[in-house]
Amino acid sequence: MSFPIKVCVVCSEEFELKPDKPGFANRCPECSSPEASEAVGKGKMDAEERKSASEANEARRDAMKNLLYRKDS
């Protein structure tokens, strides 16, 4: 089975779009690989950042609950 031939939007090189290819479907593996490694290091947070994110999420949940379930009089 042959794979579809795509053209990379970054470097304009042709490549075969194979299943389980990391990155975007419109970029070749060479152009997709730096972004995949950047996403891995993005998840590290210290305790203060986790606490502030948790508080912000709680405030968002409360606001959504109030908007969805308030009674219109």
Secondary structure, 3 states (H helix, E strand, C coil): CCCCEEECCCCCCEEECCCCCCCCCCCCHHHHHHHHHHHHHHHCCCHHHHHHHHHHHHHHHHHHHHHHHCCCC
